């Protein structure tokens, strides 16, 4: 399964098997993950079924003390490269995201995640529908990394957005990801991924219309000072 030829779902899509025996991601960020699906003969214990099993850690929502609103922290230790949660919400067109983004701009809210693995057609809006990922804050030095995952749908315009731990995370530690993440290409395949979590549809690569800059309060040593 480690080779991109024949066999299981990753090989059928000419991609590498993404996980080790413990279910930890072992491919570089920017490469896609192809999990087994309902058409496969394997069972629930298949090592290529990770994201589809959902959240496996005890997480909680808490009120931050530095003006960042609500946040999410883990109640147990999370191993490096482990799947933590999926960013889910309402899938809308980029045109609708642009319209909603103007409203969110005025509210100073960030709910839109562009699905731009191959082209910027759809956006995930977690404002009204979603899960605990709705409350995860930004950090310029995050402990979560975004991966594009394909399970039941192989439409490359509709990847599922999975968050994996970039390092061991202590119990009680806040979970964060970079809202302005740019993945460095590791090969020709990965150049197609450039995920942006923005205030308006089209992400940061969209129209250069004027927008209000939002101060970053992540507190990281290498903080960029502004979210966008």
C-alpha positions in Angstrom: 0.0 0.0 0.0 3.0 2.3 0.3 3.4 2.5 -3.4 1.1 4.4 -5.7 0.2 1.5 -7.9 -2.8 -0.8 -7.8 -4.2 -2.2 -4.5 -6.1 0.0 -2.1 -7.8 3.4 -2.7 -4.7 5.6 -2.5 -2.9 3.4 -5.1 -5.9 3.5 -7.4 -5.7 7.3 -7.3 -1.9 7.2 -7.9 -1.2 8.5 -4.4 0.7 7.2 -1.4 -0.9 5.5 1.6 -1.3 8.3 4.1 -1.2 6.5 7.5 1.1 4.4 9.6 -0.1 1.4 11.7 -1.2 3.8 14.5 -3.3 5.9 12.3 -0.9 8.8 12.2 -0.5 10.7 9.0 2.9 10.1 7.4 2.7 12.2 4.2 3.7 15.8 3.8 1.0 18.5 4.1 -0.2 19.4 0.6 -0.5 15.8 -0.5 -4.1 14.4 -0.7 -5.4 11.6 1.5 -7.6 9.0 -0.1 -9.4 6.9 2.5 -11.4 3.7 1.9 -15.1 4.2 1.4 -18.5 2.3 1.4 -17.6 0.5 -1.9 -14.5 -1.1 -0.3 -14.6 -4.7 1.0 -12.5 -3.8 4.1 -14.1 -3.4 7.5 -14.1 -0.6 10.1 -10.7 -1.7 11.5 -9.0 -1.0 8.1 -6.0 1.3 8.8 -7.1 3.5 5.9 -10.2 4.6 7.7 -9.2 7.5 10.1 -10.9 10.8 9.3 -14.3 9.1 8.6 -14.4 7.8 12.2 -14.7 11.4 13.5 -13.3 13.0 16.6 -11.6 10.5 18.9 -10.3 12.8 21.6 -12.1 14.6 24.5 -12.2 18.3 23.5 -14.0 21.2 25.2 -15.0 24.8 24.3 -13.7 27.5 26.7 -13.8 31.3 26.9 -10.4 32.8 26.2 -9.0 35.5 28.4 -7.4 37.8 25.9 -10.3 38.9 23.7 -10.2 36.1 21.2 -13.7 34.9 22.1 -14.3 31.2 22.4 -11.6 28.6 21.8 -11.1 24.8 21.9 -8.7 22.8 24.0 -8.0 19.2 24.5 -8.7 17.3 27.7 -6.2 14.6 26.9 -2.8 14.3 25.3 -2.7 14.1 21.5 0.1 12.4 19.7 1.9 14.1 16.9 0.4 13.5 13.4 -2.9 12.3 14.9 -6.2 13.2 13.4 -8.0 15.6 15.7 -11.1 17.0 14.0 -12.7 17.8 10.6 -13.6 21.3 9.6 -17.2 21.0 8.6 -20.1 23.3 7.7 -22.4 24.3 4.9 -20.9 23.9 1.4 -21.7 26.9 -0.7 -20.5 28.4 -4.0 -17.7 30.9 -4.0 -20.2 33.6 -5.3 -22.4 33.0 -2.2 -19.3 33.0 0.0 -18.4 36.4 -1.3 -21.8 37.7 -0.4 -21.8 36.2 3.1 -18.2 37.3 3.5 -19.2 40.9 3.3 -21.6 40.4 6.2 -19.0 38.5 8.2 -16.5 41.3 7.5 -18.7 43.8 9.2 -19.1 41.4 12.2 -15.3 40.7 12.4 -16.1 37.0 12.1 -14.1 34.2 10.3 -16.2 31.2 9.2 -15.3 30.6 5.5 -12.8 28.0 4.4 -12.2 27.9 0.6 -12.0 24.5 -1.0 -9.3 25.4 -3.5 -7.5 22.1 -3.9 -7.8 22.3 -7.7 -10.0 25.3 -8.3 -11.9 27.9 -6.2 -15.5 26.8 -6.8 -16.8 25.9 -3.3 -16.4 27.2 0.2 -17.3 25.7 3.6 -19.3 28.1 5.8 -19.3 27.0 9.5 -21.3 30.0 10.7 -24.6 28.2 11.1 -23.8 24.5 10.6 -20.7 22.7 11.8 -19.0 21.1 14.8 -16.5 22.1 17.5 -14.1 23.2 14.8 -16.2 26.4 14.5 -14.6 27.6 17.7 -10.9 26.8 16.9 -8.8 30.0 16.9 -6.0 31.1 14.7 -2.3 31.0 15.6 0.8 32.1 13.7 2.4 29.1 15.4 -0.4 26.5 15.3 -0.5 22.9 16.6 -2.9 21.7 13.8 -2.2 21.3 10.1 -4.8 21.1 7.3 -5.0 18.1 4.9 -7.4 17.5 2.0 -9.2 14.2 2.4 -11.3 12.2 -0.1 -13.6 9.4 1.1 -17.0 8.9 -0.5 -16.6 11.7 -3.0 -13.7 11.7 -5.4 -14.6 15.1 -6.8 -11.4 17.1 -6.4 -13.4 20.3 -6.1 -14.9 18.9 -2.8 -12.2 17.7 -0.4 -12.9 17.2 3.2 -10.8 19.4 5.5 -9.1 17.4 8.2 -6.9 18.9 11.0 -3.9 16.8 12.2 -1.6 17.5 15.1 1.8 19.0 14.0 3.4 18.0 17.3 2.5 16.3 20.6 -0.2 18.4 22.3 -0.5 18.5 26.1 -3.8 18.0 28.0 -5.4 21.4 28.6 -3.6 23.0 25.7 -5.6 25.2 23.2 -5.9 23.8 19.6 -5.2 26.2 16.8 -4.5 26.3 13.1 -3.2 29.0 10.7 -6.1 30.8 9.0 -3.7 32.0 6.3 -2.0 28.7 5.7 0.1 28.3 2.5 1.5 24.8 1.9 5.0 24.7 0.3 4.9 22.4 -2.7 6.7 19.1 -2.2 6.0 17.9 -5.7 3.7 18.6 -8.7 0.7 17.1 -7.0 0.9 19.3 -3.9 1.1 22.5 -5.8 -2.6 22.2 -6.2 -3.2 22.8 -2.5 -3.3 26.3 -1.1 -6.0 26.4 1.6 -7.2 29.7 2.9 -9.5 30.4 5.8 -10.8 33.9 5.2 -13.2 36.7 6.0 -14.7 36.6 2.5 -15.3 34.1 -0.3 -12.4 33.6 -2.7 -9.9 33.5 0.2 -6.8 35.7 0.2 -6.2 34.9 -3.5 -9.5 36.4 -4.5 -10.4 39.9 -5.6 -8.2 42.6 -4.1 -11.1 44.6 -2.7 -10.4 46.7 0.4 -10.9 44.9 3.7 -10.5 45.7 7.3 -7.4 44.3 8.8 -7.9 42.3 12.0 -5.3 42.3 14.7 -3.8 38.9 15.6 -3.8 38.1 19.4 -2.4 34.6 19.2 0.6 35.6 21.3 3.1 33.5 19.3 6.8 34.7 19.3 6.7 34.9 15.5 3.2 36.5 15.4 2.4 38.3 12.1 0.4 40.9 14.0 -2.6 40.6 11.7 -4.8 37.7 10.8 -5.1 39.0 7.2 
